[in-house]
Amino acid sequence: MTSSLSRRCGATLKPLALASALLSAATVSAQITPTPDQLQVVVTAARVEQPQTDALPHTTVISAEDIRNSQAPDLPALLERQAGLQITRTGGPGQQASLFMRGANSSETLILIDGVPIRRQASFGLPALENILPDQIDHIEIVRGNVSAIYGSGAIGGVVQIFTKRGDGAAKFNTSVEAGSRGTYEGNVGVNGKSGDTRYALSLTRFKTNGFSAQNPLQNPNVNPDRNGDGNTSVSGSVSQEWRTGNEIGVRVYANDAKYTYDDAFGTPTDQNNGHSKSQSLAVFSKNRFTQDWTSTLTLSQNVNRDNLDGQSTFGNSSNAYKSTQNLLQWANELRLSPLWTATAGVDAGREKADISSNSSFGNSSDSFSRSTSSVYAGALGKIGPHQLQLNLRHDYAGGSGSDNTGYLGYGFALTDSVKLIANASTAFNAPTPAQLFQPIYGNRNLKAERSKSYEIGAQYAAGATILRATLFDTRTHDQFGFDPLTFQTINIARAKNQGLELSASTVLAAIDWRASLTLQDPKDESSNKVLVRRAKTLGSLGAAKSFGAWRLGADVQYTDSRTDIPGNPKLAPYWLTNANARYQLNKEVSLFGRIDNLFNRDYQTAYGYNQPSRGLFVGVNWQQ
């Protein structure tokens, strides 16, 4: 770690270390009730199943129970409560949401659904997070920090892997309905189970809201002040057959269809703008245990995203259509070398295509770009006494952007059964999308791929229901993607860096479930010595929940520091946001639930000129067989 990082964080570490020590002591002295967290097994940190506490990259899990209790309406609302994650929205539900993990660009955090990346190649590579609904999700694994050597392009900031529901046991049906402020309602039905050697799961969700004006007419008088609503239909399903012990073939599908209205920042107060976004993902897989120690998984997937924007203005009507297609073949292997050591190896081969068309009174255009990608990777992880090691190597090739070799080296040393010291170093390669290279307006044929180096040191305390983790991180990126406000082109920033401290904690104290996180960082464009746009230097969250009898009550508080916005816009003010939720279990199958978002009705913005929701009340009922 650099001396500047040490100086920046040194003054902060003393009080935080004291607080962590007090929390640890209090927890150990209290009666500890085991929670699902301490039993969690994760796969994303190393492509191998391992206890969460063994993962060397900072990994957390949002369990199925966490998702149910949070009552979050969409994926961004679920993620913004996590350490090191910041969400920026250009309005309410259905409007674009961006994720900054550890200050990295939104295109530098990789989103996976059941192992398949969901980047949109016809834009900046940003997935439509705002259209992913929690009802389709079983659990989520979040890996922070540079793991490009494990997952390839797009993983400089980290990885968020979404696991959809999978059948197990006798058939179980479930349904829920919810209604609330701003004409919002949501309905979900689902079934999952296992019959013989066949697993199956199916979930269907319909969400609709009247919303509110995405942009603030007091800050931009050119926008239409009417409500910008959203309607979203999402479905996920899977079926698989175990034809022999340890050998399984199956298919997974995921799709969403969202229709919404939006405000054009350069329009007029009478404009009517409609958006339509569709995502479809299909994967066929075969998992085979060739020997007792060798498991191989072959997956063939296709991910298609379509976005259509139609505007009706006094200056004339216009329409823009974007289609991204990604076909990907993945072959992953896991070889158990000994009870304490495992090796991984695999090959990825894909074809990415971007189709972009525009029709307006100024003329029509249509463009199509495609490229091939390929990767080969290998890794090993294991333990020698108190020492733990993880090594990953990868070679990536992206047509039009060249190729590169990346690596990850992680080390852990167990001081005691509960305390572990952790360090890692890694490199990254992030290729621009075809649209960033070749799109006529904002594309740049001279755009270089991003390359990055990261270093981390930290410590973890894990005992009973308590997990505490502190990480000092330092990431330096060459040729980071940026935006030229004069030419509208994607450009390379010569150098960018982020140094900081990340703390996360979960425990049970006084029969209350506690979760807390704090991120102190300094994401900068080194060429201008300015803080990167819309990145906060301080992020914090605190959550608490208690069950008594048939009741469960919970609340969480989030803090986001001030941020710069795009050049020419004022600085964004810091804000506190408080949410509360409750659930009452009528019987074994039926529960009533409700939540209040923005409990104290704070007026805040995550992007200048774009409104965020005022206080909202939502209630519902759930039946789970």
Summary of the structure (lengths in Angstrom):
residues: 625
radius of gyration: 23.7
end to end distance: 52.4
largest distance: 72.7
contacts: 2251
relative contact order: 0.14
helix: 10%
strand: 59%
